[in-house]
Amino acid sequence: MSLFNIMNIASTGMQAENVRLNTTASNIANANSVSSSYEDTYKARHPVFAAALDQASSDQTKGVGVNVLGVVESAKPLQMEYSPGNPMADENGYIYKPNVNVVEEMADMLSASKGYETNVQVADTTKRIFRRVLQLGQQS
């Protein structure tokens, strides 16, 4: 595996973690929103990733990166609360809140941040190796 492939893998990892961070931030930002209907209520979103395998030939692997296949809405049920005095209440007096668990989202944000940081470190280490190889070539 060449150093260029390592940089490509690290960059796709950073892109994926960036999507995860943005999705998590959106979930947290909408965690306290309220709606008067089930359909209009914000639903937590989560990115879907897959390994992107590049084949150099039929028997040798170049590398594996990360593909973001998309962002899906959570299937968890929304929170329904009886609040007849709320101006957002429906005709039965219920308001609807998102299915966002802020504690889980914060844990996911920390995990995504660490994943991003790890990919940055891999890219930085690879860059230093490139420099050392170039320096060795100049000394010959």
C-alpha positions as CSV (number, residue, x, y, z in Angstrom):
1,M,0.0,0.0,0.0
2,S,1.5,3.3,-1.0
3,L,1.6,6.5,1.1
4,F,-0.9,8.1,-1.3
5,N,-3.4,5.4,-0.5
6,I,-3.0,6.0,3.2
7,M,-3.6,9.8,2.7
8,N,-6.8,8.9,0.7
9,I,-8.0,6.6,3.4
10,A,-7.4,9.2,6.1
11,S,-9.2,11.9,4.1
12,T,-12.3,9.7,3.5
13,G,-12.3,9.0,7.2
14,M,-12.2,12.7,8.0
15,Q,-15.0,13.4,5.6
16,A,-17.2,10.6,7.1
17,E,-16.5,11.9,10.7
18,N,-17.3,15.4,9.6
19,V,-20.7,14.2,8.3
20,R,-21.3,12.4,11.6
21,L,-20.3,15.6,13.6
22,N,-22.7,17.7,11.6
23,T,-25.5,15.3,11.9
24,T,-25.0,15.0,15.6
25,A,-24.9,18.8,16.0
26,S,-28.2,19.0,14.1
27,N,-29.8,16.5,16.4
28,I,-28.6,18.3,19.5
29,A,-29.8,21.7,18.1
30,N,-33.3,20.3,17.5
31,A,-33.6,18.2,20.7
32,N,-35.9,20.7,22.4
33,S,-38.1,21.6,19.5
34,V,-41.8,21.1,19.7
35,S,-44.4,20.4,17.0
36,S,-48.2,20.1,16.9
37,S,-48.1,17.0,14.6
38,Y,-46.2,13.7,14.4
39,E,-45.3,14.3,10.7
40,D,-43.8,17.7,11.3
41,T,-41.7,16.7,14.3
42,Y,-37.9,16.6,13.9
43,K,-36.6,13.0,13.9
44,A,-33.1,12.2,14.9
45,R,-30.8,11.5,11.9
46,H,-27.8,9.2,11.6
47,P,-25.3,8.8,8.8
48,V,-24.7,5.4,7.2
49,F,-21.1,4.4,6.3
50,A,-19.6,1.6,4.2
51,A,-16.1,0.6,3.4
52,A,-14.9,1.6,0.0
53,L,-12.7,-1.1,-1.3
54,D,-10.4,-0.3,-4.3
55,Q,-9.0,-3.2,-6.2
56,A,-5.6,-2.8,-7.9
57,S,-6.0,-6.2,-9.4
58,S,-8.1,-9.3,-8.8
59,D,-5.8,-10.5,-6.0
60,Q,-4.2,-7.4,-4.5
61,T,-6.0,-4.7,-2.5
62,K,-5.0,-1.1,-2.8
63,G,-6.9,0.2,0.3
64,V,-10.1,0.7,2.1
65,G,-11.7,4.1,2.5
66,V,-15.1,5.2,3.9
67,N,-18.1,6.0,1.8
68,V,-21.1,8.0,3.3
69,L,-24.1,6.1,1.8
70,G,-26.5,8.7,3.2
71,V,-28.3,10.0,6.3
72,V,-31.4,8.1,7.7
73,E,-34.0,9.2,10.2
74,S,-34.2,7.2,13.4
75,A,-37.0,4.7,13.8
76,K,-37.3,5.4,17.6
77,P,-40.8,6.7,18.6
78,L,-41.3,10.4,19.1
79,Q,-42.1,11.8,22.5
80,M,-45.7,12.7,23.0
81,E,-46.7,15.0,25.9
82,Y,-50.1,16.2,27.1
83,S,-49.8,19.9,27.3
84,P,-53.2,21.5,26.5
85,G,-52.0,25.0,27.5
86,N,-49.1,25.0,25.0
87,P,-49.8,27.0,21.8
88,M,-48.3,24.2,19.7
89,A,-50.7,21.6,21.1
90,D,-52.9,19.7,18.6
91,E,-56.7,19.5,19.0
92,N,-56.3,16.8,21.6
93,G,-53.8,18.9,23.7
94,Y,-50.7,16.9,22.8
95,I,-47.3,18.3,21.7
96,Y,-44.7,16.2,19.9
97,K,-41.0,16.2,20.8
98,P,-38.1,14.7,18.8
99,N,-36.7,11.3,19.5
100,V,-33.2,12.7,20.3
101,N,-31.4,11.5,23.4
102,V,-28.9,14.3,24.1
103,V,-26.6,12.0,26.3
104,E,-26.3,9.5,23.4
105,E,-25.7,12.4,20.9
106,M,-22.9,13.8,23.1
107,A,-21.3,10.4,23.3
108,D,-21.5,10.1,19.6
109,M,-20.1,13.5,19.1
110,L,-17.1,12.7,21.3
111,S,-16.6,9.4,19.4
112,A,-16.7,11.2,16.0
113,S,-14.4,13.9,17.3
114,K,-11.8,11.3,18.4
115,G,-12.2,9.5,15.0
116,Y,-11.6,12.7,13.1
117,E,-8.6,13.5,15.3
118,T,-7.1,10.0,14.7
119,N,-7.5,10.4,10.9
120,V,-5.7,13.8,11.2
121,Q,-2.9,12.2,13.1
122,V,-2.6,9.4,10.4
123,A,-2.4,12.1,7.7
124,D,0.1,14.1,9.6
125,T,2.3,11.0,10.2
126,T,2.1,10.1,6.5
127,K,3.1,13.7,5.6
128,R,6.2,13.4,7.9
129,I,7.1,10.1,6.3
130,F,6.9,11.8,2.8
131,R,9.3,14.5,4.0
132,R,11.8,12.0,5.4
133,V,11.7,10.0,2.2
134,L,12.4,13.2,0.2
135,Q,15.2,14.1,2.5
136,L,16.8,10.7,2.1
137,G,16.6,11.1,-1.7
138,Q,18.4,14.5,-1.5
139,Q,21.2,13.0,0.6
140,S,22.1,10.3,-2.0
